[in-house]
Amino acid sequence: MKILHINGTSQGGAANFAINLHQSLLDKNLESSIFLPNGKNNLINIYYPKSYIYKFFSKIKITIARVLNKYFFKIKSTVTLGVFSSYFIKKLIKKINPQILHLHWLGNEIMSLKDISDIKIPVVVTMHDMWFILPVEHYRVEYDYKLKNSKLKNYFLNRAKYQKKKISKKINYIFTSEWMKSEGIKSGILQDSLIHKIGCGIDFQKWKSIHKLKAKKELNLDINKRYVLFSSMGLSQRKGFDLFVEAVKKLNQNIGILISSDEPPKDKLEFKYHFFQNLNDTASRSLLYSAADLCIIPSRQEAFGLVCLEAAACNTPSVISSGTGLTEIIKHKKNGFIAKKNNIKAIIEGTEWVLKKINEDENYFKNVRETVKQFDIKEITEEYIKFYKDILK
């Protein structure tokens, strides 16, 4: 069996999962290859464009999409038009000649809908977000009311949605959570498609819990203080960073604040915090998760939530939002707390509940890792292999 994975970024949740799955397939002696926009030297069978011309035109495509969104669509979410063809990827598919093409996150104008439509082999899509069920955005948000009656804008969005509905019949969709699956079904776009649910996975041999005192010392944190962590690629409203900030401001306890992202907060915060930028390797992130006493992940929309799973693998509980894919990982008052979505009081209640349990018993959450072992990448890979075989039949 020969599989080619395509992902539009080289880091972040979708990229990490695609890489993990690719490596796990190789471990099981399957012919797996992966395309990423940038190279990773430790990967086997990785393909990425080295041409400066490719990189130049990639920046042009991304810029065009951003300008159109800023002045035309005004959608408060990541936007991918899906109209720019990729000669490199088409050439790569022809060169490798895979039996299955596995698409992951297709942002950054990595390939066009026509490119996908022209593919003759079975196509698998892992739904890391909503892009395949929405016109151009990656998560559902409200359009700017000033452009609500724009005929040209509505034509473009409806046309994009029609194209996705047209190609959906030849695609096999993997949803990472029940929430995402229900969103896909409600969209009506995937009604004739083969859909299945498989969670995301991580390598539990790489993600390990480090003794909390040791982790805090290595990060120069106060060993006598409790710490809460917010971690995400981008401190966006969808990720609930604004909810995190408001909840932390109203917490009665003397706690330390940890923030990890690829960008620092744009606005000055009313409290002190430790900021960790671009922690992308497993060892550094394991140390950070282990130093934190809990994660606060109040996402308004989340397909799955690898941050939550990674933290759990380091025995760190999380406070999450209801009605998201995060509920695949966290079970209420067992390995964390499920707060009502968009509710700051509920986030505060959950945070105080977790901290109270830890203060009463340091070992209360010592088995969080065991509650999420079903998401070991080895187990997840077996599910994918079975799915691949069913498709090829």
C-alpha positions as YAML, in Angstrom:
chain: A
units: angstrom
residues:
- id: 1
  name: MET
  ca: [0.00, 0.00, 0.00]
- id: 2
  name: LYS
  ca: [1.41, 3.36, -1.06]
- id: 3
  name: ILE
  ca: [0.13, 6.60, 0.56]
- id: 4
  name: LEU
  ca: [1.04, 10.23, -0.07]
- id: 5
  name: HIS
  ca: [0.15, 12.80, 2.61]
- id: 6
  name: ILE
  ca: [-0.30, 16.50, 1.80]
- id: 7
  name: ASN
  ca: [-0.31, 19.24, 4.45]
- id: 8
  name: GLY
  ca: [-0.23, 23.02, 4.02]
- id: 9
  name: THR
  ca: [2.03, 23.78, 7.01]
- id: 10
  name: SER
  ca: [5.13, 22.22, 8.50]
- id: 11
  name: GLN
  ca: [4.14, 22.86, 12.12]
- id: 12
  name: GLY
  ca: [0.99, 23.08, 14.21]
- id: 13
  name: GLY
  ca: [-1.57, 20.45, 15.18]
- id: 14
  name: ALA
  ca: [-2.50, 19.16, 11.71]
- id: 15
  name: ALA
  ca: [1.15, 19.00, 10.61]
- id: 16
  name: ASN
  ca: [2.18, 17.19, 13.79]
- id: 17
  name: PHE
  ca: [-0.54, 14.60, 13.32]
- id: 18
  name: ALA
  ca: [0.22, 14.11, 9.60]
- id: 19
  name: ILE
  ca: [3.91, 13.60, 10.45]
- id: 20
  name: ASN
  ca: [3.11, 11.18, 13.28]
- id: 21
  name: LEU
  ca: [0.79, 9.16, 11.06]
- id: 22
  name: HIS
  ca: [3.34, 9.10, 8.23]
- id: 23
  name: GLN
  ca: [6.11, 7.87, 10.53]
- id: 24
  name: SER
  ca: [3.84, 5.28, 12.15]
- id: 25
  name: LEU
  ca: [2.86, 3.91, 8.72]
- id: 26
  name: LEU
  ca: [6.56, 3.58, 7.87]
- id: 27
  name: ASP
  ca: [7.11, 1.71, 11.15]
- id: 28
  name: LYS
  ca: [4.44, -0.74, 10.01]
- id: 29
  name: ASN
  ca: [6.33, -1.26, 6.71]
- id: 30
  name: LEU
  ca: [3.89, 0.64, 4.52]
- id: 31
  name: GLU
  ca: [5.08, 2.92, 1.71]
- id: 32
  name: SER
  ca: [4.23, 6.35, 3.05]
- id: 33
  name: SER
  ca: [5.44, 9.73, 1.74]
- id: 34
  name: ILE
  ca: [4.63, 13.25, 2.88]
- id: 35
  name: PHE
  ca: [4.57, 16.72, 1.32]
- id: 36
  name: LEU
  ca: [5.21, 19.73, 3.57]
- id: 37
  name: PRO
  ca: [5.92, 23.33, 2.49]
- id: 38
  name: ASN
  ca: [9.24, 23.28, 4.35]
- id: 39
  name: GLY
  ca: [11.71, 20.47, 4.97]
- id: 40
  name: LYS
  ca: [12.25, 18.57, 8.21]
- id: 41
  name: ASN
  ca: [15.63, 16.88, 8.13]
- id: 42
  name: ASN
  ca: [14.72, 13.98, 10.40]
- id: 43
  name: LEU
  ca: [11.84, 12.74, 8.22]
- id: 44
  name: ILE
  ca: [12.05, 9.84, 5.79]
- id: 45
  name: ASN
  ca: [10.26, 10.12, 2.41]
- id: 46
  name: ILE
  ca: [9.58, 13.82, 2.78]
- id: 47
  name: TYR
  ca: [9.07, 16.05, -0.26]
- id: 48
  name: TYR
  ca: [9.11, 19.82, -0.20]
- id: 49
  name: PRO
  ca: [9.71, 22.56, -2.77]
- id: 50
  name: LYS
  ca: [13.26, 23.92, -2.70]
- id: 51
  name: SER
  ca: [12.74, 26.39, -5.55]
- id: 52
  name: TYR
  ca: [12.78, 30.10, -4.68]
- id: 53
  name: ILE
  ca: [10.28, 30.63, -7.48]
- id: 54
  name: TYR
  ca: [7.80, 28.29, -5.76]
- id: 55
  name: LYS
  ca: [8.25, 30.11, -2.44]
- id: 56
  name: PHE
  ca: [7.86, 33.49, -4.14]
- id: 57
  name: PHE
  ca: [4.58, 32.53, -5.83]
- id: 58
  name: SER
  ca: [3.34, 30.91, -2.59]
- id: 59
  name: LYS
  ca: [3.72, 34.26, -0.83]
- id: 60
  name: ILE
  ca: [1.94, 36.00, -3.70]
- id: 61
  name: LYS
  ca: [-1.02, 33.58, -3.51]
- id: 62
  name: ILE
  ca: [-1.32, 33.94, 0.27]
- id: 63
  name: THR
  ca: [-1.13, 37.74, -0.02]
- id: 64
  name: ILE
  ca: [-3.88, 37.82, -2.66]
- id: 65
  name: ALA
  ca: [-6.15, 35.71, -0.45]
- id: 66
  name: ARG
  ca: [-5.52, 37.96, 2.56]
- id: 67
  name: VAL
  ca: [-6.14, 41.17, 0.59]
- id: 68
  name: LEU
  ca: [-9.40, 39.80, -0.84]
- id: 69
  name: ASN
  ca: [-10.52, 38.78, 2.62]
- id: 70
  name: LYS
  ca: [-9.59, 42.12, 4.19]
- id: 71
  name: TYR
  ca: [-11.35, 44.30, 1.59]
- id: 72
  name: PHE
  ca: [-13.94, 41.98, 0.03]
- id: 73
  name: PHE
  ca: [-15.07, 39.03, 2.16]
- id: 74
  name: LYS
  ca: [-14.20, 40.48, 5.59]
- id: 75
  name: ILE
  ca: [-14.46, 37.06, 7.20]
- id: 76
  name: LYS
  ca: [-13.02, 36.96, 10.72]
- id: 77
  name: SER
  ca: [-11.36, 33.61, 10.19]
- id: 78
  name: THR
  ca: [-8.52, 32.04, 8.21]
- id: 79
  name: VAL
  ca: [-9.49, 32.03, 4.53]
- id: 80
  name: THR
  ca: [-8.30, 29.77, 1.70]
- id: 81
  name: LEU
  ca: [-9.71, 30.41, -1.77]
- id: 82
  name: GLY
  ca: [-8.68, 27.07, -3.29]
- id: 83
  name: VAL
  ca: [-8.31, 28.52, -6.79]
- id: 84
  name: PHE
  ca: [-4.53, 28.40, -7.25]
- id: 85
  name: SER
  ca: [-3.17, 25.26, -8.85]
- id: 86
  name: SER
  ca: [0.03, 23.58, -7.64]
- id: 87
  name: TYR
  ca: [2.32, 22.30, -10.37]
- id: 88
  name: PHE
  ca: [4.72, 20.89, -7.75]
- id: 89
  name: ILE
  ca: [2.07, 18.73, -6.07]
- id: 90
  name: LYS
  ca: [0.65, 17.49, -9.39]
- id: 91
  name: LYS
  ca: [4.17, 16.55, -10.48]
- id: 92
  name: LEU
  ca: [4.81, 14.86, -7.13]
- id: 93
  name: ILE
  ca: [1.65, 12.74, -7.39]
- id: 94
  name: LYS
  ca: [2.72, 11.63, -10.86]
- id: 95
  name: LYS
  ca: [6.24, 10.82, -9.62]
- id: 96
  name: ILE
  ca: [5.24, 8.80, -6.52]
- id: 97
  name: ASN
  ca: [2.14, 7.25, -8.09]
- id: 98
  name: PRO
  ca: [0.43, 6.53, -4.76]
- id: 99
  name: GLN
  ca: [-2.60, 4.27, -4.35]
- id: 100
  name: ILE
  ca: [-4.17, 6.74, -1.92]
- id: 101
  name: LEU
  ca: [-3.78, 10.51, -1.61]
- id: 102
  name: HIS
  ca: [-4.32, 11.63, 1.98]
- id: 103
  name: LEU
  ca: [-5.09, 15.35, 2.38]
- id: 104
  name: HIS
  ca: [-4.77, 17.02, 5.78]
- id: 105
  name: TRP
  ca: [-4.85, 20.83, 6.31]
- id: 106
  name: LEU
  ca: [-5.08, 22.58, 2.93]
- id: 107
  name: GLY
  ca: [-4.63, 26.23, 3.92]
- id: 108
  name: ASN
  ca: [-2.09, 28.73, 2.56]
- id: 109
  name: GLU
  ca: [-3.41, 28.15, -1.00]
- id: 110
  name: ILE
  ca: [-1.45, 24.90, -1.17]
- id: 111
  name: MET
  ca: [-3.58, 23.48, -4.00]
- id: 112
  name: SER
  ca: [-6.83, 24.18, -5.84]
- id: 113
  name: LEU
  ca: [-10.21, 22.49, -5.79]
- id: 114
  name: LYS
  ca: [-9.66, 21.68, -9.46]
- id: 115
  name: ASP
  ca: [-6.40, 19.91, -8.55]
- id: 116
  name: ILE
  ca: [-8.40, 17.72, -6.17]
- id: 117
  name: SER
  ca: [-11.16, 17.18, -8.72]
- id: 118
  name: ASP
  ca: [-8.64, 15.97, -11.32]
- id: 119
  name: ILE
  ca: [-7.12, 13.30, -9.05]
- id: 120
  name: LYS
  ca: [-7.93, 9.81, -10.34]
- id: 121
  name: ILE
  ca: [-6.93, 7.75, -7.29]
- id: 122
  name: PRO
  ca: [-8.90, 7.43, -4.00]
- id: 123
  name: VAL
  ca: [-8.66, 10.58, -1.86]
- id: 124
  name: VAL
  ca: [-8.85, 10.64, 1.96]
- id: 125
  name: VAL
  ca: [-9.38, 13.91, 3.83]
- id: 126
  name: THR
  ca: [-8.81, 14.22, 7.57]
- id: 127
  name: MET
  ca: [-11.09, 17.05, 8.70]
- id: 128
  name: HIS
  ca: [-8.76, 19.11, 10.88]
- id: 129
  name: ASP
  ca: [-11.17, 22.02, 10.44]
- id: 130
  name: MET
  ca: [-14.30, 22.98, 8.46]
- id: 131
  name: TRP
  ca: [-12.75, 24.12, 5.17]
- id: 132
  name: PHE
  ca: [-14.25, 21.29, 3.11]
- id: 133
  name: ILE
  ca: [-17.77, 22.07, 4.34]
- id: 134
  name: LEU
  ca: [-17.59, 25.89, 4.11]
- id: 135
  name: PRO
  ca: [-17.05, 28.15, 1.08]
- id: 136
  name: VAL
  ca: [-13.61, 29.64, 1.86]
- id: 137
  name: GLU
  ca: [-13.18, 29.90, 5.63]
- id: 138
  name: HIS
  ca: [-11.69, 27.25, 7.92]
- id: 139
  name: TYR
  ca: [-14.16, 27.73, 10.77]
- id: 140
  name: ARG
  ca: [-17.71, 29.08, 10.75]
- id: 141
  name: VAL
  ca: [-17.97, 32.74, 11.78]
- id: 142
  name: GLU
  ca: [-20.35, 35.57, 11.00]
- id: 143
  name: TYR
  ca: [-19.75, 37.58, 7.83]
- id: 144
  name: ASP
  ca: [-19.39, 41.33, 8.05]
- id: 145
  name: TYR
  ca: [-22.92, 42.78, 8.05]
- id: 146
  name: LYS
  ca: [-21.93, 45.60, 5.64]
- id: 147
  name: LEU
  ca: [-21.34, 43.06, 2.87]
- id: 148
  name: LYS
  ca: [-24.35, 40.88, 3.61]
- id: 149
  name: ASN
  ca: [-26.11, 41.92, 0.40]
- id: 150
  name: SER
  ca: [-23.08, 41.90, -1.89]
- id: 151
  name: LYS
  ca: [-24.21, 39.91, -4.94]
- id: 152
  name: LEU
  ca: [-20.66, 39.41, -6.20]
- id: 153
  name: LYS
  ca: [-19.44, 38.16, -2.83]
- id: 154
  name: ASN
  ca: [-22.38, 35.81, -2.41]
- id: 155
  name: TYR
  ca: [-21.85, 34.50, -5.96]
- id: 156
  name: PHE
  ca: [-18.22, 33.67, -5.22]
- id: 157
  name: LEU
  ca: [-19.02, 31.98, -1.89]
- id: 158
  name: ASN
  ca: [-21.91, 29.99, -3.33]
- id: 159
  name: ARG
  ca: [-19.75, 28.95, -6.29]
- id: 160
  name: ALA
  ca: [-16.98, 27.76, -3.97]
- id: 161
  name: LYS
  ca: [-19.49, 25.80, -1.90]
- id: 162
  name: TYR
  ca: [-20.96, 24.24, -5.05]
- id: 163
  name: GLN
  ca: [-17.48, 23.13, -6.20]
- id: 164
  name: LYS
  ca: [-16.85, 21.47, -2.84]
- id: 165
  name: LYS
  ca: [-20.20, 19.70, -3.00]
- id: 166
  name: LYS
  ca: [-19.32, 18.50, -6.49]
- id: 167
  name: ILE
  ca: [-15.95, 17.00, -5.55]
- id: 168
  name: SER
  ca: [-17.13, 15.61, -2.20]
- id: 169
  name: LYS
  ca: [-18.60, 12.51, -3.89]
- id: 170
  name: LYS
  ca: [-15.13, 11.22, -4.75]
- id: 171
  name: ILE
  ca: [-13.59, 11.94, -1.32]
- id: 172
  name: ASN
  ca: [-13.52, 9.75, 1.78]
- id: 173
  name: TYR
  ca: [-13.77, 11.92, 4.90]
- id: 174
  name: ILE
  ca: [-12.27, 11.21, 8.32]
- id: 175
  name: PHE
  ca: [-13.77, 13.25, 11.16]
- id: 176
  name: THR
  ca: [-11.65, 13.57, 14.29]
- id: 177
  name: SER
  ca: [-14.59, 13.99, 16.70]
- id: 178
  name: GLU
  ca: [-18.35, 13.52, 16.99]
- id: 179
  name: TRP
  ca: [-18.74, 17.30, 17.03]
- id: 180
  name: MET
  ca: [-16.95, 17.67, 13.68]
- id: 181
  name: LYS
  ca: [-18.87, 14.73, 12.25]
- id: 182
  name: SER
  ca: [-22.19, 16.33, 13.19]
- id: 183
  name: GLU
  ca: [-21.06, 19.63, 11.62]
- id: 184
  name: GLY
  ca: [-20.17, 17.77, 8.42]
- id: 185
  name: ILE
  ca: [-23.54, 16.04, 8.26]
- id: 186
  name: LYS
  ca: [-25.42, 19.28, 8.98]
- id: 187
  name: SER
  ca: [-23.62, 21.05, 6.13]
- id: 188
  name: GLY
  ca: [-25.36, 18.88, 3.53]
- id: 189
  name: ILE
  ca: [-22.22, 18.95, 1.36]
- id: 190
  name: LEU
  ca: [-21.05, 15.46, 2.27]
- id: 191
  name: GLN
  ca: [-24.37, 13.63, 1.94]
- id: 192
  name: ASP
  ca: [-23.11, 11.23, -0.76]
- id: 193
  name: SER
  ca: [-19.62, 10.79, 0.69]
- id: 194
  name: LEU
  ca: [-18.08, 7.99, 2.73]
- id: 195
  name: ILE
  ca: [-17.54, 9.42, 6.24]
- id: 196
  name: HIS
  ca: [-15.88, 7.86, 9.24]
- id: 197
  name: LYS
  ca: [-14.62, 8.96, 12.67]
- id: 198
  name: ILE
  ca: [-11.03, 8.42, 13.83]
- id: 199
  name: GLY
  ca: [-9.44, 10.57, 16.53]
- id: 200
  name: CYS
  ca: [-6.02, 12.14, 16.22]
- id: 201
  name: GLY
  ca: [-3.04, 10.48, 17.85]
- id: 202
  name: ILE
  ca: [0.36, 11.18, 19.36]
- id: 203
  name: ASP
  ca: [3.43, 9.08, 20.07]
- id: 204
  name: PHE
  ca: [3.19, 8.26, 23.78]
- id: 205
  name: GLN
  ca: [6.81, 7.13, 23.80]
- id: 206
  name: LYS
  ca: [7.86, 10.71, 23.05]
- id: 207
  name: TRP
  ca: [5.36, 12.53, 25.27]
- id: 208
  name: LYS
  ca: [6.29, 11.83, 28.88]
- id: 209
  name: SER
  ca: [5.37, 13.30, 32.24]
- id: 210
  name: ILE
  ca: [8.25, 15.03, 34.03]
- id: 211
  name: HIS
  ca: [8.18, 15.53, 37.80]
- id: 212
  name: LYS
  ca: [6.46, 18.87, 38.37]
- id: 213
  name: LEU
  ca: [9.10, 20.34, 40.69]
- id: 214
  name: LYS
  ca: [11.86, 19.39, 38.27]
- id: 215
  name: ALA
  ca: [9.97, 20.90, 35.32]
- id: 216
  name: LYS
  ca: [9.30, 24.15, 37.19]
- id: 217
  name: LYS
  ca: [12.96, 24.45, 38.19]
- id: 218
  name: GLU
  ca: [14.15, 23.90, 34.61]
- id: 219
  name: LEU
  ca: [11.83, 26.66, 33.40]
- id: 220
  name: ASN
  ca: [12.85, 28.98, 36.28]
- id: 221
  name: LEU
  ca: [9.35, 29.01, 37.73]
- id: 222
  name: ASP
  ca: [8.35, 29.36, 41.38]
- id: 223
  name: ILE
  ca: [8.15, 25.80, 42.74]
- id: 224
  name: ASN
  ca: [5.67, 26.91, 45.43]
- id: 225
  name: LYS
  ca: [3.16, 28.38, 42.98]
- id: 226
  name: ARG
  ca: [0.39, 26.76, 40.92]
- id: 227
  name: TYR
  ca: [0.48, 27.54, 37.19]
- id: 228
  name: VAL
  ca: [-2.21, 27.59, 34.51]
- id: 229
  name: LEU
  ca: [-1.27, 27.33, 30.84]
- id: 230
  name: PHE
  ca: [-2.81, 28.63, 27.62]
- id: 231
  name: SER
  ca: [-1.18, 27.22, 24.48]
- id: 232
  name: SER
  ca: [-2.16, 27.57, 20.83]
- id: 233
  name: MET
  ca: [-0.94, 28.54, 17.38]
- id: 234
  name: GLY
  ca: [-2.22, 32.11, 17.32]
- id: 235
  name: LEU
  ca: [-3.97, 33.80, 20.25]
- id: 236
  name: SER
  ca: [-7.27, 34.01, 18.41]
- id: 237
  name: GLN
  ca: [-10.85, 34.55, 19.49]
- id: 238
  name: ARG
  ca: [-11.74, 31.10, 18.14]
- id: 239
  name: LYS
  ca: [-9.19, 29.61, 20.52]
- id: 240
  name: GLY
  ca: [-10.84, 31.57, 23.33]
- id: 241
  name: PHE
  ca: [-7.79, 33.60, 24.34]
- id: 242
  name: ASP
  ca: [-10.07, 36.51, 25.30]
- id: 243
  name: LEU
  ca: [-12.04, 34.17, 27.58]
- id: 244
  name: PHE
  ca: [-8.80, 32.91, 29.14]
- id: 245
  name: VAL
  ca: [-7.64, 36.48, 29.86]
- id: 246
  name: GLU
  ca: [-10.97, 37.47, 31.45]
- id: 247
  name: ALA
  ca: [-11.15, 34.29, 33.54]
- id: 248
  name: VAL
  ca: [-7.59, 34.65, 34.83]
- id: 249
  name: LYS
  ca: [-8.23, 38.28, 35.84]
- id: 250
  name: LYS
  ca: [-11.15, 37.17, 38.02]
- id: 251
  name: LEU
  ca: [-9.54, 34.15, 39.67]
- id: 252
  name: ASN
  ca: [-9.28, 34.57, 43.42]
- id: 253
  name: GLN
  ca: [-6.19, 32.42, 43.79]
- id: 254
  name: ASN
  ca: [-2.56, 33.50, 43.62]
- id: 255
  name: ILE
  ca: [-1.52, 31.57, 40.54]
- id: 256
  name: GLY
  ca: [1.15, 31.90, 37.86]
- id: 257
  name: ILE
  ca: [0.23, 32.35, 34.20]
- id: 258
  name: LEU
  ca: [1.96, 30.57, 31.31]
- id: 259
  name: ILE
  ca: [1.27, 31.47, 27.67]
- id: 260
  name: SER
  ca: [2.75, 29.57, 24.73]
- id: 261
  name: SER
  ca: [2.23, 30.55, 21.10]
- id: 262
  name: ASP
  ca: [3.93, 31.48, 17.84]
- id: 263
  name: GLU
  ca: [3.15, 35.14, 18.57]
- id: 264
  name: PRO
  ca: [3.05, 37.24, 21.78]
- id: 265
  name: PRO
  ca: [-0.21, 38.87, 22.96]
- id: 266
  name: LYS
  ca: [-0.94, 41.97, 20.88]
- id: 267
  name: ASP
  ca: [-2.46, 43.92, 23.77]
- id: 268
  name: LYS
  ca: [-0.90, 44.61, 27.15]
- id: 269
  name: LEU
  ca: [-2.35, 42.22, 29.73]
- id: 270
  name: GLU
  ca: [-3.35, 43.30, 33.23]
- id: 271
  name: PHE
  ca: [-1.39, 40.51, 34.90]
- id: 272
  name: LYS
  ca: [2.13, 39.13, 34.86]
- id: 273
  name: TYR
  ca: [2.81, 36.04, 32.77]
- id: 274
  name: HIS
  ca: [5.61, 33.89, 31.42]
- id: 275
  name: PHE
  ca: [5.64, 33.74, 27.63]
- id: 276
  name: PHE
  ca: [7.12, 30.84, 25.63]
- id: 277
  name: GLN
  ca: [7.40, 31.46, 21.89]
- id: 278
  name: ASN
  ca: [7.64, 28.77, 19.19]
- id: 279
  name: LEU
  ca: [8.10, 25.75, 21.44]
- id: 280
  name: ASN
  ca: [7.64, 23.16, 18.70]
- id: 281
  name: ASP
  ca: [9.74, 20.20, 19.78]
- id: 282
  name: THR
  ca: [8.30, 17.42, 21.92]
- id: 283
  name: ALA
  ca: [10.91, 17.67, 24.69]
- id: 284
  name: SER
  ca: [10.34, 21.40, 25.31]
- id: 285
  name: ARG
  ca: [6.57, 21.08, 25.20]
- id: 286
  name: SER
  ca: [6.59, 18.07, 27.53]
- id: 287
  name: LEU
  ca: [8.55, 20.18, 30.00]
- id: 288
  name: LEU
  ca: [6.05, 23.04, 29.71]
- id: 289
  name: TYR
  ca: [2.98, 20.81, 30.10]
- id: 290
  name: SER
  ca: [4.57, 19.08, 33.09]
- id: 291
  name: ALA
  ca: [5.36, 22.40, 34.77]
- id: 292
  name: ALA
  ca: [1.73, 23.54, 34.42]
- id: 293
  name: ASP
  ca: [-0.80, 22.37, 36.97]
- id: 294
  name: LEU
  ca: [-3.57, 22.63, 34.41]
- id: 295
  name: CYS
  ca: [-4.32, 23.86, 30.88]
- id: 296
  name: ILE
  ca: [-7.19, 26.19, 30.12]
- id: 297
  name: ILE
  ca: [-8.47, 25.54, 26.58]
- id: 298
  name: PRO
  ca: [-11.71, 27.55, 26.13]
- id: 299
  name: SER
  ca: [-11.94, 27.18, 22.32]
- id: 300
  name: ARG
  ca: [-15.23, 28.25, 20.82]
- id: 301
  name: GLN
  ca: [-14.70, 25.80, 17.94]
- id: 302
  name: GLU
  ca: [-12.19, 22.95, 17.87]
- id: 303
  name: ALA
  ca: [-12.12, 19.92, 15.60]
- id: 304
  name: PHE
  ca: [-10.14, 17.81, 18.09]
- id: 305
  name: GLY
  ca: [-7.48, 19.58, 20.18]
- id: 306
  name: LEU
  ca: [-4.00, 18.07, 20.17]
- id: 307
  name: VAL
  ca: [-2.78, 20.51, 22.84]
- id: 308
  name: CYS
  ca: [-5.28, 18.98, 25.25]
- id: 309
  name: LEU
  ca: [-4.11, 15.44, 24.36]
- id: 310
  name: GLU
  ca: [-0.43, 16.33, 24.64]
- id: 311
  name: ALA
  ca: [-1.02, 17.89, 28.07]
- id: 312
  name: ALA
  ca: [-2.94, 14.81, 29.20]
- id: 313
  name: ALA
  ca: [-0.04, 12.59, 28.07]
- id: 314
  name: CYS
  ca: [2.08, 14.62, 30.52]
- id: 315
  name: ASN
  ca: [-0.51, 14.01, 33.30]
- id: 316
  name: THR
  ca: [-1.80, 17.59, 33.17]
- id: 317
  name: PRO
  ca: [-5.60, 18.04, 33.28]
- id: 318
  name: SER
  ca: [-7.46, 20.63, 31.20]
- id: 319
  name: VAL
  ca: [-10.46, 22.91, 31.55]
- id: 320
  name: ILE
  ca: [-12.20, 22.88, 28.16]
- id: 321
  name: SER
  ca: [-15.36, 24.16, 26.46]
- id: 322
  name: SER
  ca: [-18.44, 22.04, 25.86]
- id: 323
  name: GLY
  ca: [-19.74, 21.52, 22.33]
- id: 324
  name: THR
  ca: [-16.30, 21.06, 20.75]
- id: 325
  name: GLY
  ca: [-14.06, 18.18, 19.69]
- id: 326
  name: LEU
  ca: [-12.17, 18.59, 22.98]
- id: 327
  name: THR
  ca: [-14.83, 16.49, 24.71]
- id: 328
  name: GLU
  ca: [-13.38, 13.44, 22.94]
- id: 329
  name: ILE
  ca: [-10.40, 13.76, 25.29]
- id: 330
  name: ILE
  ca: [-11.67, 15.27, 28.54]
- id: 331
  name: LYS
  ca: [-14.28, 13.52, 30.66]
- id: 332
  name: HIS
  ca: [-15.96, 15.81, 33.17]
- id: 333
  name: LYS
  ca: [-14.34, 15.78, 36.61]
- id: 334
  name: LYS
  ca: [-12.25, 12.72, 35.73]
- id: 335
  name: ASN
  ca: [-9.25, 14.01, 33.79]
- id: 336
  name: GLY
  ca: [-10.34, 17.64, 33.68]
- id: 337
  name: PHE
  ca: [-13.40, 19.86, 33.65]
- id: 338
  name: ILE
  ca: [-15.89, 20.63, 30.86]
- id: 339
  name: ALA
  ca: [-17.10, 24.23, 31.15]
- id: 340
  name: LYS
  ca: [-20.10, 25.63, 29.35]
- id: 341
  name: LYS
  ca: [-18.97, 27.20, 26.06]
- id: 342
  name: ASN
  ca: [-18.42, 30.97, 26.02]
- id: 343
  name: ASN
  ca: [-18.95, 31.14, 29.80]
- id: 344
  name: ILE
  ca: [-16.24, 32.86, 31.84]
- id: 345
  name: LYS
  ca: [-17.85, 31.92, 35.15]
- id: 346
  name: ALA
  ca: [-17.81, 28.26, 34.15]
- id: 347
  name: ILE
  ca: [-14.12, 28.48, 33.19]
- id: 348
  name: ILE
  ca: [-13.33, 30.02, 36.59]
- id: 349
  name: GLU
  ca: [-15.40, 27.32, 38.33]
- id: 350
  name: GLY
  ca: [-13.55, 24.58, 36.45]
- id: 351
  name: THR
  ca: [-10.13, 26.09, 37.16]
- id: 352
  name: GLU
  ca: [-10.88, 26.43, 40.87]
- id: 353
  name: TRP
  ca: [-12.26, 22.88, 40.99]
- id: 354
  name: VAL
  ca: [-9.08, 21.42, 39.45]
- id: 355
  name: LEU
  ca: [-6.78, 23.47, 41.70]
- id: 356
  name: LYS
  ca: [-8.82, 22.51, 44.77]
- id: 357
  name: LYS
  ca: [-8.46, 18.81, 43.93]
- id: 358
  name: ILE
  ca: [-4.68, 19.20, 43.46]
- id: 359
  name: ASN
  ca: [-4.34, 21.11, 46.76]
- id: 360
  name: GLU
  ca: [-6.26, 18.36, 48.55]
- id: 361
  name: ASP
  ca: [-4.27, 15.57, 46.89]
- id: 362
  name: GLU
  ca: [-1.12, 16.10, 44.79]
- id: 363
  name: ASN
  ca: [-1.71, 12.71, 43.13]
- id: 364
  name: TYR
  ca: [-5.36, 13.30, 42.19]
- id: 365
  name: PHE
  ca: [-4.53, 13.59, 38.48]
- id: 366
  name: LYS
  ca: [-1.58, 11.20, 38.39]
- id: 367
  name: ASN
  ca: [-3.43, 8.83, 36.00]
- id: 368
  name: VAL
  ca: [-4.62, 11.39, 33.43]
- id: 369
  name: ARG
  ca: [-2.22, 9.86, 30.91]
- id: 370
  name: GLU
  ca: [-3.92, 6.47, 31.21]
- id: 371
  name: THR
  ca: [-7.33, 7.96, 30.39]
- id: 372
  name: VAL
  ca: [-6.22, 8.98, 26.89]
- id: 373
  name: LYS
  ca: [-4.10, 5.99, 25.85]
- id: 374
  name: GLN
  ca: [-6.67, 5.11, 23.15]
- id: 375
  name: PHE
  ca: [-5.20, 8.03, 21.19]
- id: 376
  name: ASP
  ca: [-1.76, 6.43, 20.93]
- id: 377
  name: ILE
  ca: [-0.65, 6.91, 17.31]
- id: 378
  name: LYS
  ca: [-0.03, 3.16, 16.97]
- id: 379
  name: GLU
  ca: [-3.72, 2.45, 17.70]
- id: 380
  name: ILE
  ca: [-4.89, 5.31, 15.49]
- id: 381
  name: THR
  ca: [-2.67, 4.10, 12.62]
- id: 382
  name: GLU
  ca: [-4.28, 0.65, 12.73]
- id: 383
  name: GLU
  ca: [-7.67, 2.30, 12.28]
- id: 384
  name: TYR
  ca: [-6.38, 4.26, 9.30]
- id: 385
  name: ILE
  ca: [-4.86, 1.15, 7.71]
- id: 386
  name: LYS
  ca: [-8.20, -0.63, 7.97]
- id: 387
  name: PHE
  ca: [-9.89, 2.42, 6.42]
- id: 388
  name: TYR
  ca: [-7.36, 2.52, 3.58]
- id: 389
  name: LYS
  ca: [-7.92, -1.19, 2.85]
- id: 390
  name: ASP
  ca: [-11.70, -0.75, 2.83]
- id: 391
  name: ILE
  ca: [-11.36, 2.09, 0.32]
- id: 392
  name: LEU
  ca: [-9.06, 0.11, -1.98]
- id: 393
  name: LYS
  ca: [-11.54, -2.77, -2.00]
...
